[in-house]
């Protein structure tokens, strides 16, 4: 116990800096990759949705005449950018049928692809791979 007028000295254990928590220490993976915690990892730029869509319809062998992007083509499913979003519709005799509105480009492209793929399956132009 310290005497009056003496300042107590903390014990050696209390003087040692507390060990950082395991969560604060860099992981082995971040040491190897050079990643810095709290910052976004460097990512490859996202592909344009139109490029992803083009790859999907090519892989599914959907004919180019079945769809149109940014134009109205009679007899095709069309995707059109509008104020505030995107419309996907079937164009027949210069009229829009089954119009669907999407705020997000990705949702519009995937809906269009889904409709085209379903139509190709119904018409046996697209067959699922077995085994």
trRosetta pair geometry for C-beta under 8 A, 3 or more apart (Angstrom, degrees):
i j d omega theta_ij theta_ji phi_ij phi_ji
2 6 4.4 -149 -171 87 101 105
2 7 7.0 -81 -146 133 153 8
2 8 4.3 -112 -40 -74 136 85
3 6 4.7 69 56 5 77 123
10 14 4.1 -106 172 87 115 126
10 15 5.5 144 96 -58 113 81
11 14 4.9 92 56 9 78 101
11 15 7.1 -141 97 -9 41 88
12 15 5.5 -54 -148 32 36 113
12 16 6.9 43 154 -28 65 96
13 16 6.1 -48 -158 20 33 111
20 24 4.3 -109 175 83 112 127
20 25 5.6 134 101 -57 120 84
21 24 4.9 92 57 3 79 102
21 25 7.5 -146 95 -10 44 85
22 25 5.8 -55 -152 29 38 112
26 30 4.7 -117 -171 83 98 123
26 31 5.5 116 124 -57 122 84
26 37 6.7 -148 -106 -25 79 116
27 30 4.8 93 54 8 81 98
27 31 7.1 -139 96 -5 44 85
28 31 5.6 -54 -152 34 34 114
28 32 6.5 30 152 -17 66 106
29 32 5.8 -58 -150 37 32 108
29 33 6.1 5 162 1 69 113
29 35 7.3 -1 123 28 83 127
30 33 6.1 -63 -132 52 31 95
30 34 7.5 -99 176 70 58 6
30 35 4.3 -92 -134 65 82 96
30 36 7.4 123 -170 -77 117 19
30 37 6.5 -6 -135 -52 163 85
31 34 7.9 23 -179 -69 21 38
35 39 7.8 -167 -176 67 72 95
35 41 5.8 -28 -125 -103 113 98
36 39 4.6 27 85 27 104 123
40 43 7.3 -59 157 -11 105 105
47 51 4.8 -109 171 78 108 125
47 52 5.4 125 101 -52 123 92
48 51 4.6 92 64 1 86 104
48 52 7.3 -157 94 -4 46 83
49 52 5.6 -52 -149 37 39 112
49 53 6.1 41 152 -20 69 106
49 105 5.0 169 28 132 162 113
49 106 5.5 -138 -111 -90 134 62
49 109 4.9 -175 163 -9 114 158
50 53 5.6 -52 -146 38 32 114
50 54 6.3 37 153 -23 65 104
50 69 6.6 117 -127 170 108 165
50 109 7.3 -139 -84 -106 43 139
51 54 5.6 -49 -145 33 32 113
51 55 6.6 33 154 -18 62 102
52 55 5.9 -55 -154 35 31 111
52 56 6.5 30 151 -19 65 107
52 109 7.1 88 81 136 103 148
53 56 5.7 -57 -149 36 32 111
53 57 6.4 22 159 -12 68 106
53 69 7.7 117 104 -78 149 142
53 109 4.5 -106 -75 -167 126 119
53 112 7.2 20 -142 79 130 119
53 113 6.1 -144 -136 -62 84 116
54 57 6.3 -57 -144 40 28 103
54 58 6.3 30 156 -20 63 110
55 58 5.7 -60 -149 38 29 112
55 59 6.3 27 156 -18 66 107
56 59 5.8 -56 -147 36 30 109
56 60 6.2 14 158 -6 65 112
56 113 5.3 -1 116 -135 143 141
57 60 5.8 -62 -141 49 33 104
57 62 4.3 -79 -159 53 87 115
57 64 8.0 102 136 -89 135 56
57 67 7.0 -106 -116 33 153 140
57 113 6.7 -127 -64 -119 84 92
57 116 6.6 -13 -112 115 102 154
58 61 7.4 26 -179 -76 33 39
58 62 8.0 -73 -56 38 21 77
60 113 7.9 136 9 -164 153 95
60 116 7.5 115 102 117 146 106
60 117 5.7 -84 -151 -104 157 92
60 120 6.4 126 159 67 112 167
60 126 5.5 -6 -173 -114 92 132
61 120 7.7 141 81 -156 77 145
61 125 7.0 -141 102 156 104 95
61 126 6.8 169 59 -92 94 84
62 66 5.4 -92 171 52 95 143
62 67 7.1 33 137 -2 124 117
62 116 5.0 43 -145 158 154 123
62 117 7.2 -81 -68 -78 131 56
62 120 5.7 -98 -98 -63 90 141
62 125 7.7 98 -106 118 56 129
62 126 7.4 -11 -71 -61 81 125
63 66 5.0 108 70 -16 80 101
64 67 7.3 -89 -163 52 38 75
65 73 8.0 -135 -158 139 58 142
65 75 7.5 -16 163 111 94 114
65 76 6.6 -129 164 -88 50 111
66 76 6.0 131 161 -133 22 82
66 77 6.5 7 152 19 74 96
66 116 5.7 109 129 -136 129 107
66 119 7.3 172 -163 91 131 139
66 120 7.9 7 -138 -65 171 98
67 76 5.4 148 -111 -177 15 106
67 77 4.8 -29 -107 67 80 88
67 78 7.0 158 -163 -85 63 36
67 79 7.3 18 -177 -5 108 96
67 112 6.5 93 -137 173 135 117
67 116 5.9 -37 -53 -86 125 137
68 71 5.0 -85 165 74 124 84
68 72 6.9 132 91 -128 144 11
68 73 3.9 135 -41 9 151 119
68 76 4.7 84 -10 112 99 146
68 77 7.6 173 24 84 67 43
68 78 4.7 -17 67 -109 95 83
68 79 7.5 -169 94 28 52 65
68 91 7.5 -24 37 17 127 140
69 78 7.5 168 -85 -158 27 61
69 79 5.0 -10 -118 62 71 103
70 79 7.3 -15 -35 93 50 75
70 80 6.3 116 -111 -120 32 57
70 81 6.4 -3 -101 9 87 96
71 78 7.0 -115 88 -139 44 118
71 80 7.7 169 -7 -97 11 94
72 78 5.5 -1 -114 -113 54 168
72 80 7.0 1 -63 -73 81 133
72 91 4.9 156 -167 -117 85 151
72 94 7.6 76 137 -132 133 55
72 96 7.6 -84 -126 -77 125 92
73 76 4.1 20 86 28 106 132
73 78 6.4 156 29 -82 75 110
73 91 6.0 126 69 69 40 144
74 91 5.5 -110 -101 126 36 101
74 92 6.3 84 -154 -127 78 29
74 93 6.5 80 -136 -56 119 23
74 94 6.5 -34 -83 -51 111 54
75 91 7.0 -35 19 87 28 84
75 92 6.8 81 -72 -103 43 68
76 90 7.8 -168 104 -147 30 57
76 91 5.8 3 60 45 68 108
77 88 6.8 11 174 -177 98 91
77 89 7.4 179 -155 95 61 27
77 90 5.7 -38 -101 -96 66 66
77 91 7.7 161 -111 8 16 80
77 112 5.9 155 135 -150 124 89
77 115 5.7 158 -128 103 158 130
77 116 6.0 -134 40 -70 148 91
78 87 7.9 14 105 107 92 89
78 88 7.0 176 89 -148 49 48
78 89 5.7 -18 59 64 93 74
78 90 7.5 142 14 -112 82 16
78 91 5.0 47 -12 -25 127 118
78 96 7.8 -89 54 -118 125 94
79 86 6.2 -1 -172 180 90 115
79 87 7.4 166 -151 86 44 49
79 88 5.2 -12 -100 -100 74 81
79 108 5.7 118 -146 152 114 112
79 109 6.7 40 -129 -91 163 59
79 112 5.1 -48 -63 -69 119 153
80 86 6.9 154 78 -160 42 66
80 87 4.9 -15 61 61 95 96
80 88 7.8 172 20 -81 70 35
80 89 7.5 -23 12 23 113 102
81 85 7.9 -159 -151 119 57 30
81 86 5.6 -38 -104 -103 53 78
81 105 8.0 -8 -101 -103 100 98
82 85 5.9 -3 64 70 93 64
82 86 6.7 154 19 -107 82 22
82 87 5.5 51 -16 -14 127 104
82 101 7.7 -58 47 -132 137 99
84 103 7.0 -53 159 -121 75 78
85 101 5.6 73 103 180 143 89
85 102 5.6 180 -179 90 115 43
85 103 4.5 -76 -102 -107 116 38
85 104 7.6 -22 -135 -7 91 26
85 108 7.5 149 170 -57 86 131
86 101 7.3 149 80 -157 45 52
86 102 4.8 -20 63 65 96 95
86 103 7.8 151 19 -119 78 2
86 104 7.7 -54 17 89 117 25
86 105 5.9 109 -35 -107 143 53
86 107 7.9 162 55 75 124 83
86 108 3.6 -39 99 -72 140 164
87 96 7.6 -6 151 -159 135 147
87 99 5.7 -22 -164 -160 112 97
87 100 7.0 146 -156 75 58 46
87 101 5.6 -27 -98 -99 74 67
87 102 7.7 172 -84 21 26 74
87 108 7.7 23 34 -133 7 128
88 99 7.6 146 77 -153 44 47
88 100 4.9 -16 60 60 93 100
88 102 6.9 31 -6 -3 105 115
88 108 5.4 170 -42 -159 112 85
88 111 5.5 180 34 98 165 118
88 112 5.0 -143 -133 -72 134 92
88 115 7.4 161 154 7 130 145
89 96 4.3 11 147 -164 156 98
89 97 6.3 140 -178 61 96 39
89 98 5.9 155 -143 80 67 65
89 99 4.3 -12 -92 -98 120 66
89 100 7.0 175 -72 19 66 64
90 96 7.4 126 67 -162 47 52
90 97 4.5 -38 71 70 99 96
90 98 5.1 43 11 43 106 112
91 94 7.5 9 -176 -107 94 20
91 95 7.4 156 -153 74 56 36
91 96 6.2 -29 -99 -100 67 58
91 97 7.5 175 -85 21 18 82
92 95 6.1 -30 74 60 67 85
92 97 5.7 1 23 -1 110 128
96 99 5.2 46 144 -70 118 111
100 108 7.9 168 104 -122 102 76
100 111 6.2 -118 100 152 148 154
102 105 7.6 137 112 -85 119 16
102 107 4.4 -167 -158 94 133 110
102 108 4.0 -165 55 -65 143 86
102 111 6.6 -174 -55 7 141 140
103 107 7.5 38 54 42 60 137
104 107 4.4 82 75 7 100 107
104 108 7.0 -171 94 -9 53 86
105 108 5.7 -60 -153 36 33 112
105 109 6.3 27 156 -15 69 107
106 109 6.0 -58 -147 38 29 107
106 110 6.3 20 160 -11 65 110
107 110 6.1 -61 -144 42 27 105
107 111 6.2 31 157 -21 64 108
108 111 5.8 -55 -147 35 27 111
108 112 6.4 28 155 -18 63 107
109 112 5.7 -55 -149 37 31 112
109 113 6.3 30 154 -17 65 105
110 113 5.6 -49 -143 38 35 112
110 114 6.2 41 154 -23 64 104
111 114 5.6 -55 -150 35 30 114
111 115 6.5 29 154 -18 65 104
112 115 5.9 -55 -150 35 31 109
112 116 6.3 26 154 -15 65 109
113 116 5.7 -59 -147 41 32 110
113 117 6.0 30 157 -19 69 109
114 117 5.8 -54 -141 38 28 109
114 118 6.2 29 158 -19 63 107
115 118 5.9 -55 -147 36 28 111
115 119 6.4 27 154 -17 63 108
116 119 5.8 -56 -149 37 30 111
116 120 6.3 30 153 -19 65 107
117 120 5.6 -54 -146 37 32 112
117 121 6.4 35 153 -20 65 104
117 126 6.2 -82 -154 79 67 170
118 121 5.7 -53 -149 35 32 112
118 122 6.4 33 152 -20 64 105
119 122 5.7 -52 -147 35 32 113
119 123 6.3 12 159 -2 65 111
120 123 6.1 -66 -142 49 28 99
120 125 4.4 -87 -157 74 81 103
120 126 3.6 58 129 -4 115 116
121 124 7.6 30 -176 -77 31 30
121 125 7.9 -81 -53 52 20 68
121 126 5.1 -55 -69 74 59 102
121 127 7.7 125 -125 -91 67 35
121 128 7.8 31 -121 -38 110 86
124 127 6.6 19 -160 -69 65 96
